[in-house]
Amino acid sequence: MLDVRRLRVLAEFASQGTVAAAAQALHLTGPAVSQQLAVLEKEAGVRLLEKRGRTLHLTGAGQRLVDHAHVLLGNLAAAESDLTALRQGERGTVRIAAFASAARTIIPTLWPTPGTAPAPEAPTLFLAEHEPPAAETALARHQVHIAVTHSYSLLPRPLPAGCEHLALFDEPVLLVLHTADATERYLSPGAPADLRRFSDAPWLLPGPETACHEMTQRACGAAGFVPRTAAVAGDFTVLTALVARRAGVALIPRMALPAPTPELSVHPCTCRSTAASTPSTAPEPAGTLTSDTSSTASSRPRPPNPDLPDVHQHERPEGSRTRPDQLPRSRPLSHQGAVPRRRWQAGTQTEPHPEGPRGLRHHTENRS
């Protein structure tokens, strides 16, 4: 009989990649983890681990056992959640991990409207703000029931294995610059941005711990240049405040934009997809809330705007979920053709545009 505690150690090793990292996550010593893995290998009767150089890796049998362990641990977590709910006379707690923009705009609407009593069968909700990698790790460790994550078209990431997934929406990632700079570069309101025109601009980057930071680096690299960094901040409102002072330009997902700011001009460049994932073994309220999250995302009020593509909702029957290979892939939006490069200098036009000014006006975007 395989020991569940040792299976948990093996699953943690597979998640962390090293004995030391697994030991830290499990609050054990490295030798204790190694001993547990060795005993599990004897119980299994096959080699689960092998050394390649100095690094320990899973064998094929080890990976198969990890897959079984995820299912078993998920079932145990679901059983514990159900029993807790029975003891408490309620449907338990559903724990949600979501990235900042979703945590600010979509997830709060899952709570009851102030002044109304929650339904008797409604579970208690718990929210943890995490970037996608941390949210997926929490999901794999059964610390949360739902993970709301995103993936950039320029930086695709696989969805968590052993889970069901619901595509929520696609949204444009926008080049954000000061309206005066957009006017000087003859960039029409809402027109797609060609980043090659901004190789000489100072760039305002998200925090290095975010996927948006690497996405910005890749987008600039695909345009043939390394961005000249003028600022780094983990808060998008800091970046937009700097753009409003003509400190530089930034790539920002539409949902992360602040309230309307007259100084900002926004232009689609690429796109980002958002999905909700939950283990197949998650308790029933988690699956219901996953569908509720999709409904909430679809019903968010957004003022009509002819200058920008709207957030694209993935329509599917209520309550249905899908496998990772069934999720639609996000596609980059079309770019303008190559145009002469201009030197970035606030308040100075260095090269006339052949078509001249075209009645430019500033464009602001309201995130709802």
C-alpha positions in Angstrom: 0.0 0.0 0.0 1.4 3.4 -1.0 1.6 6.0 1.7 -0.4 9.1 1.0 2.0 11.4 2.9 4.9 10.1 0.7 2.8 10.6 -2.4 2.4 14.2 -1.3 6.2 14.5 -1.0 6.6 13.1 -4.5 4.0 15.5 -5.9 5.8 18.4 -4.2 9.1 17.3 -5.6 7.6 17.2 -9.1 6.2 20.6 -8.6 9.3 22.2 -7.2 11.9 20.4 -9.3 14.5 19.9 -6.5 14.7 18.2 -3.1 15.7 21.4 -1.4 12.8 23.4 -2.8 10.3 20.5 -1.9 11.7 20.4 1.6 11.2 24.1 2.0 7.7 24.0 0.7 6.8 21.1 3.0 8.7 22.5 6.0 11.0 19.5 6.2 14.7 18.9 5.9 16.3 17.8 2.7 17.4 14.5 4.1 13.9 13.8 5.4 12.5 14.4 1.9 15.1 12.1 0.3 14.3 9.4 2.8 10.6 9.6 2.1 11.2 9.4 -1.6 13.5 6.4 -1.1 10.9 4.6 1.0 8.1 5.4 -1.5 10.3 3.9 -4.3 10.6 0.6 -2.3 6.8 0.6 -1.8 6.2 1.1 -5.5 8.7 -1.6 -6.6 10.0 0.5 -9.5 12.5 3.3 -10.0 10.7 6.6 -9.5 13.8 8.9 -9.7 17.1 8.9 -11.5 20.2 11.1 -11.5 21.3 13.0 -14.5 24.6 14.6 -13.6 24.0 16.3 -10.3 20.2 16.7 -10.8 17.5 14.3 -9.7 14.7 13.7 -12.2 11.5 11.7 -12.4 11.5 8.5 -14.4 8.6 7.6 -16.6 7.1 5.5 -13.8 7.7 8.4 -11.4 5.8 10.8 -13.6 2.9 8.4 -13.9 2.7 8.0 -10.2 2.8 11.8 -9.8 -0.3 12.0 -12.1 -2.1 9.4 -10.0 -1.0 11.3 -6.8 -2.6 14.6 -8.1 -5.9 12.8 -8.6 -5.7 11.1 -5.2 -4.7 14.2 -3.4 -7.5 16.2 -5.1 -10.1 13.6 -4.1 -8.8 13.7 -0.5 -9.0 17.5 -0.5 -12.6 17.4 -1.9 -13.6 14.9 0.7 -12.1 17.0 3.5 -13.9 20.1 2.1 -17.3 18.2 2.0 -16.9 16.9 5.5 -15.9 20.4 6.8 -19.1 21.7 5.2 -21.2 19.0 6.8 -19.7 19.8 10.2 -20.3 23.5 9.8 -23.8 23.1 8.4 -22.9 25.0 5.2 -21.3 24.4 1.8 -17.8 25.2 3.0 -15.3 27.7 1.6 -14.3 28.2 -2.0 -10.8 29.6 -2.3 -10.0 31.6 -5.5 -6.6 32.8 -6.7 -6.6 35.5 -9.4 -4.2 38.1 -10.9 -4.5 41.7 -9.9 -6.8 43.0 -12.7 -9.2 40.2 -12.4 -9.1 40.4 -8.6 -10.0 44.1 -8.8 -12.7 43.9 -11.5 -14.3 40.5 -11.9 -13.9 38.5 -8.7 -15.5 41.0 -6.2 -18.8 40.8 -8.1 -19.1 37.1 -6.9 -19.7 38.4 -3.4 -23.4 39.2 -2.5 -24.6 42.7 -3.3 -24.4 44.9 -0.1 -27.7 44.8 1.8 -28.7 41.4 0.4 -28.5 38.2 2.3 -26.5 35.4 0.7 -28.3 32.3 -0.4 -28.5 29.6 2.3 -26.5 27.2 0.1 -23.9 29.8 -0.9 -20.3 28.9 0.1 -17.9 31.3 1.9 -15.5 32.9 -0.5 -11.8 33.5 0.0 -9.6 35.5 -2.5 -5.8 35.4 -2.8 -4.2 37.7 -5.4 -1.5 35.8 -7.3 0.3 36.1 -10.6 -0.5 33.1 -12.9 2.5 30.9 -11.9 1.8 31.3 -8.2 -2.0 30.8 -8.8 -1.3 27.5 -10.7 1.1 26.4 -8.0 -1.5 27.0 -5.3 -4.0 25.1 -7.5 -1.6 22.1 -7.8 -1.1 22.1 -4.0 -4.8 22.2 -3.4 -4.5 25.5 -1.6 -7.2 27.0 -3.8 -10.2 25.6 -5.8 -10.2 28.1 -8.7 -7.3 29.8 -10.5 -8.0 32.7 -12.8 -5.0 33.2 -15.0 -4.0 35.0 -18.2 -1.8 34.2 -21.2 -0.4 36.7 -23.7 -0.4 35.9 -27.4 3.3 36.7 -27.4 4.0 34.7 -24.3 1.7 31.6 -24.3 1.7 29.4 -21.3 0.1 25.9 -20.9 -2.9 25.6 -18.7 -2.6 23.5 -15.5 -2.8 19.7 -16.1 -5.5 17.6 -14.4 -8.0 20.5 -14.4 -11.0 21.7 -16.3 -10.8 25.1 -17.9 -13.2 27.8 -18.9 -12.1 30.4 -21.4 -13.4 33.8 -20.1 -12.4 36.5 -22.6 -9.7 38.0 -24.8 -8.7 41.6 -24.4 -6.3 43.9 -26.3 -3.0 44.8 -24.9 -2.6 48.5 -25.6 0.3 50.8 -26.3 -0.3 53.7 -24.0 1.3 57.1 -24.7 0.7 60.8 -24.1 -1.8 62.3 -26.5 0.7 65.0 -27.5 3.2 62.3 -28.5 0.5 60.4 -30.4 -0.3 63.7 -32.3 3.4 64.2 -33.1 3.7 60.7 -34.5 0.4 61.1 -36.5 -1.1 58.1 -34.7 -4.9 58.1 -35.1 -7.0 57.4 -32.0 -7.4 53.7 -31.4 -5.2 52.8 -34.5 -3.1 49.7 -34.1 0.4 50.5 -33.0 3.6 49.5 -34.9 6.2 49.3 -32.1 9.1 49.9 -34.6 8.1 53.5 -34.5 8.8 53.6 -30.8 12.3 52.1 -30.7 13.7 55.5 -29.6 11.1 56.1 -26.9 11.7 55.7 -23.2 9.8 52.6 -22.0 7.9 52.1 -18.7 7.9 48.5 -17.8 5.8 46.4 -15.4 7.6 44.7 -12.5 10.1 42.0 -13.5 8.1 39.4 -11.5 5.1 39.8 -13.9 4.4 38.1 -17.2 3.7 41.5 -18.7 7.3 42.5 -18.1 8.6 39.6 -20.3 5.7 40.2 -22.8 6.9 43.8 -23.3 10.5 42.7 -23.8 9.4 40.1 -26.4 7.1 42.6 -28.2 10.0 45.1 -28.5 12.4 42.3 -29.5 10.0 41.2 -32.2 10.0 44.8 -33.4 13.8 44.7 -33.6 15.0 46.6 -30.6 15.7 46.4 -26.9 13.5 48.9 -24.9 15.3 51.7 -23.2 13.9 51.5 -19.7 12.9 54.7 -17.9 10.9 53.1 -15.1 9.9 49.8 -13.6 6.7 49.5 -11.4 4.5 46.6 -10.4 1.4 48.8 -10.3 -0.1 49.8 -13.7 -1.5 53.0 -12.2 2.1 54.1 -11.6 2.9 53.5 -15.3 -0.1 55.4 -16.5 0.7 58.3 -14.2 4.2 58.5 -15.7 2.8 58.3 -19.2 0.5 61.3 -18.3 3.7 63.2 -17.5 5.2 62.2 -20.9 7.9 60.1 -19.2 7.6 57.4 -21.8 5.3 54.7 -23.3 4.0 51.4 -21.9 2.1 48.2 -22.9 -0.9 47.7 -20.6 -3.8 45.2 -20.9 -7.1 46.9 -21.4 -8.6 45.6 -18.1 -5.7 47.1 -16.1 -6.3 50.7 -17.4 -7.3 53.2 -14.7 -10.3 55.5 -14.9 -10.4 57.9 -18.0 -7.4 60.1 -18.2 -7.5 62.8 -20.9 -3.7 62.7 -21.3 -3.6 59.0 -22.4 -3.8 57.8 -26.0 -4.2 54.0 -26.4 -3.6 51.7 -29.3 -4.0 47.9 -29.7 -0.8 46.0 -30.2 -1.3 42.4 -29.1 -3.8 40.5 -26.9 -4.3 38.6 -23.7 -6.5 35.7 -22.9 -8.1 34.9 -19.5 -9.3 31.5 -18.3 -10.5 30.0 -15.0 -9.2 26.6 -14.0 -10.5 24.2 -11.4 -9.5 20.6 -10.6 -11.8 17.9 -11.9 -12.1 16.8 -8.3 -13.1 20.2 -6.9 -16.2 20.4 -4.8 -19.5 21.3 -6.6 -19.6 25.0 -5.4 -16.2 25.6 -7.0 -17.5 24.4 -10.4 -20.6 26.6 -10.0 -18.4 29.6 -9.2 -16.2 28.9 -12.2 -19.3 29.3 -14.4 -20.4 32.3 -12.4 -17.0 33.9 -13.1 -17.6 33.5 -16.8 -21.0 35.0 -16.6 -19.6 37.9 -14.5 -16.9 38.5 -17.1 -19.4 38.5 -19.9 -21.8 40.9 -18.2 -19.3 43.5 -17.1 -20.6 46.9 -18.4 -18.3 48.5 -20.9 -19.1 51.7 -22.7 -19.2 51.3 -26.5 -16.1 52.6 -28.1 -15.6 52.7 -31.9 -11.9 53.2 -31.7 -10.9 50.0 -30.0 -11.8 46.3 -30.4 -14.0 45.2 -27.5 -13.2 42.5 -25.0 -14.1 39.3 -26.8 -16.2 36.9 -24.7 -16.0 33.1 -25.4 -19.6 32.0 -25.7 -20.4 28.5 -24.5 -23.3 26.9 -22.7 -23.8 27.9 -19.1 -21.9 25.6 -16.7 -19.8 23.9 -19.4 -16.1 23.5 -19.1 -13.4 22.5 -21.5 -10.1 20.8 -21.9 -6.9 22.9 -22.5 -6.7 21.8 -26.2 -10.2 23.2 -26.8 -9.5 26.7 -25.7 -9.3 29.2 -28.5 -5.8 30.6 -29.1 -5.4 34.4 -28.8 -4.3 36.1 -31.9 -2.2 39.3 -32.2 -4.1 42.2 -33.7 -3.0 43.6 -37.1 -0.2 46.1 -37.1 0.3 49.1 -39.3 2.8 48.9 -42.1 6.4 50.1 -41.7 6.7 53.9 -41.4 9.7 56.2 -41.1 11.2 56.0 -37.6 11.1 59.2 -35.6 13.3 60.5 -32.8 11.6 60.6 -29.5 11.7 64.1 -28.1 8.9 65.7 -26.2 7.3 68.6 -27.9 9.4 68.3 -31.1 8.3 66.8 -34.5 11.5 65.7 -36.3 10.0 64.5 -39.6 6.8 65.5 -41.4 4.2 62.9 -42.2 3.4 62.7 -45.9 -0.3 62.8 -45.2 -0.1 65.6 -42.7 -2.3 65.9 -39.6 -5.6 64.0 -39.8 -7.8 65.7 -37.2 -6.2 63.8 -34.3 -8.0 63.7 -31.0 -7.0 62.1 -27.8 -8.5 58.8 -26.8 -9.3 57.6 -23.3 -10.4 54.1 -22.2 -12.7 53.4 -19.4 -12.1 50.1 -17.6 -15.2 48.8 -16.0 
